[in-house]
Amino acid sequence: MYNFPTFRRAVMRVLLFTSLASDQHTAPLRGRTVGIDLGTTNSAIAILTDGAPEIVPNSRGELTTPSVVSYRADGSVIVGADAVVEPSCHVLNTVYAAKRFIGRPFSSVQAYKAAAGAAVREGNAGEPVFVLPARPDERIRPEEVSAQVLRALLDDAERHTGLRAERAVVAIPAYFDEQQRFATLTAARLAGLSEVQLLAEPVAACVAHQLKGGTGTILVFDLGAGTYDVSVLRVTPSGALEVVATSGDARLGGNDFDAALLGWLRKERQARLGTASETSDPQLTLPGELDPEYGTVRKKLDAKKRRAAAALRPEGKQRYLPTGSPVDEIVLVGGGTHMVAVSGPHVSAFR
């Protein structure tokens, strides 16, 4: 098994299999062609430095930038961690997880509206748009939000290299349809990129694995914050890469696990506090200090949290347990694959 802690390592290596190959004998390309992981929760950008891939740190010195954009009434925007922690960035003026809305009809994104931060409405063409109190006359499209994230990444790369990127390879989920691909390209062009290539995230992971010397049939599982992709690829002895099959689930990702866990904990907490409240009611008529034993309730809730992952396993297995034939290698990509409830079934099913 070949496990990537995150997709970022794969993104770096994607650069070696892109338009750089056709330009390897021309003027310095470092800083002008980049690889970008435009993620649901976090994004990253990579360049080539002396022939080796390098993830560019942002202004905070971090290798990933939260895919969060906050809009202000004065026309300015804040991108990344500052959009999350800045007190002036009200949640209703802030957009989270735009990737889950990009290129999709409004009717298909109802399940994600609550986690978007800003209000989500239906646009004139049936597309989702974000409506913000700070910009009451504007209707902001998901690709415009993604463009802000891309622009921030490009600014980081320019600050790091002194050169403005003109071309990019952007990784996208395998399940993205033509509308989603087109919207992603639109976002890249709005960010100022003149040439853009799209590469499926599982394929990028397989390319990275191939650089490590992998051959044969490779099964790639990519469980990110908002996407779940599965691809079967074949690497020939000559190094050629063939995509045998690919699929995905747009409704399954780390954010969905978080939402399920949060919902479960909320119900547990409500039930526990309700019991504690009923127990404390008689004390309201008695002298002395009210002590509804909230400490005990909290301890029980903490114990529930520790067992929450186990509670997710039965339902999760039915959704993503693979069935298939022997493969030579398994590549696990994305933070979600760190969960034993995810990695265990995927690996054992192909042993």
Summary of the structure (lengths in Angstrom):
residues: 351
radius of gyration: 22.9
end to end distance: 10.3
largest distance: 86.2
contacts: 1170
relative contact order: 0.13
helix: 43%
strand: 26%
